[in-house]
Amino acid sequence: RRGEMRFAMGQWHEEVVYQQNLDYAHKYHDLHITRLHFRSWKALYAEQMAKEREELNARKNQLFLKELNEDIEAELEAERKRLEDERLAEEERKREERAA
């Protein structure tokens, strides 16, 4: 009877261990899956961030170019005005010379 008992206990123990291993395997499998998901999520997140960064840089560049354009136009306008004033002053001087 003792031998049978020990055998039954051994068998029960083996079954318990097997079940625990199965549980562990399932748990690890889930972990592995979540890890894969996390990896893909991380990759997606990195892609998204890169895209956003590119858009931001593009917008920054556009703004910079726009401001640069405005500055250049303002400088050109000032130069045009200066030349016009010089021309008018020259004409005025010539007129005065003719009058004199």
C-alpha positions as CSV (number, residue, x, y, z in Angstrom):
1,R,0.0,0.0,0.0
2,R,2.9,2.3,0.9
3,G,4.5,1.7,-2.5
4,E,1.2,2.4,-4.3
5,M,0.8,5.5,-2.2
6,R,4.2,6.7,-3.0
7,F,3.6,5.9,-6.7
8,A,0.3,7.8,-6.7
9,M,2.0,10.8,-4.9
10,G,4.8,10.7,-7.4
11,Q,2.4,10.7,-10.2
12,W,0.4,13.5,-8.7
13,H,3.5,15.4,-8.2
14,E,4.5,14.9,-11.8
15,E,1.1,16.0,-12.9
16,V,1.3,19.2,-10.8
17,V,4.8,20.0,-12.1
18,Y,3.6,19.4,-15.6
19,Q,0.7,21.7,-15.1
20,Q,2.9,24.3,-13.5
21,N,5.3,24.0,-16.5
22,L,2.3,24.4,-18.9
23,D,1.2,27.5,-17.0
24,Y,4.7,28.9,-17.1
25,A,4.9,28.1,-20.8
26,H,1.6,29.9,-21.5
27,K,2.7,32.8,-19.4
28,Y,6.0,33.0,-21.1
29,H,4.3,32.7,-24.5
30,D,2.0,35.6,-23.6
31,L,5.0,37.5,-22.4
32,H,6.8,36.8,-25.6
33,I,3.8,37.9,-27.6
34,T,3.5,41.1,-25.7
35,R,7.2,41.6,-26.1
36,L,6.8,41.2,-29.9
37,H,3.8,43.6,-29.8
38,F,5.9,46.0,-27.8
39,R,8.7,45.8,-30.3
40,S,6.3,46.5,-33.2
41,W,4.6,49.2,-31.2
42,K,8.0,50.7,-30.5
43,A,8.9,50.6,-34.2
44,L,5.6,52.2,-35.1
45,Y,6.0,54.8,-32.4
46,A,9.5,55.6,-33.7
47,E,8.2,55.8,-37.3
48,Q,5.4,58.2,-36.1
49,M,7.9,60.3,-34.2
50,A,10.2,60.5,-37.2
51,K,7.3,61.5,-39.5
52,E,6.2,64.2,-37.0
53,R,9.8,65.4,-36.7
54,E,10.1,65.6,-40.5
55,E,6.9,67.6,-40.7
56,L,8.0,69.9,-38.0
57,N,11.4,70.5,-39.7
58,A,9.6,71.1,-43.0
59,R,7.3,73.7,-41.3
60,K,10.3,75.3,-39.6
61,N,12.1,75.5,-42.9
62,Q,9.1,77.0,-44.6
63,L,8.7,79.6,-41.9
64,F,12.4,80.4,-42.0
65,L,12.3,80.8,-45.8
66,K,9.2,82.9,-45.6
67,E,10.8,85.2,-43.0
68,L,14.0,85.4,-45.1
69,N,11.9,86.2,-48.2
70,E,10.1,89.0,-46.3
71,D,13.5,90.4,-45.1
72,I,14.9,90.3,-48.6
73,E,11.8,92.0,-50.0
74,A,12.0,94.7,-47.3
75,E,15.6,95.3,-48.1
76,L,14.8,95.5,-51.8
77,E,12.0,97.9,-51.2
78,A,14.3,100.1,-49.1
79,E,16.9,100.0,-51.9
80,R,14.3,100.9,-54.5
81,K,13.1,103.8,-52.4
82,R,16.7,105.0,-51.9
83,L,17.4,104.8,-55.6
84,E,14.1,106.6,-56.4
85,D,15.0,109.4,-53.9
86,E,18.5,109.7,-55.4
87,R,17.0,110.0,-58.9
88,L,14.5,112.6,-57.7
89,A,17.3,114.6,-56.0
90,E,19.4,114.4,-59.2
91,E,16.4,115.7,-61.3
92,E,15.8,118.4,-58.8
93,R,19.5,119.4,-58.9
94,K,19.5,119.4,-62.7
95,R,16.3,121.5,-62.7
96,E,17.9,124.0,-60.3
97,E,21.1,124.2,-62.5
98,R,18.9,124.8,-65.6
99,A,17.0,127.5,-63.7
100,A,20.2,129.2,-62.6
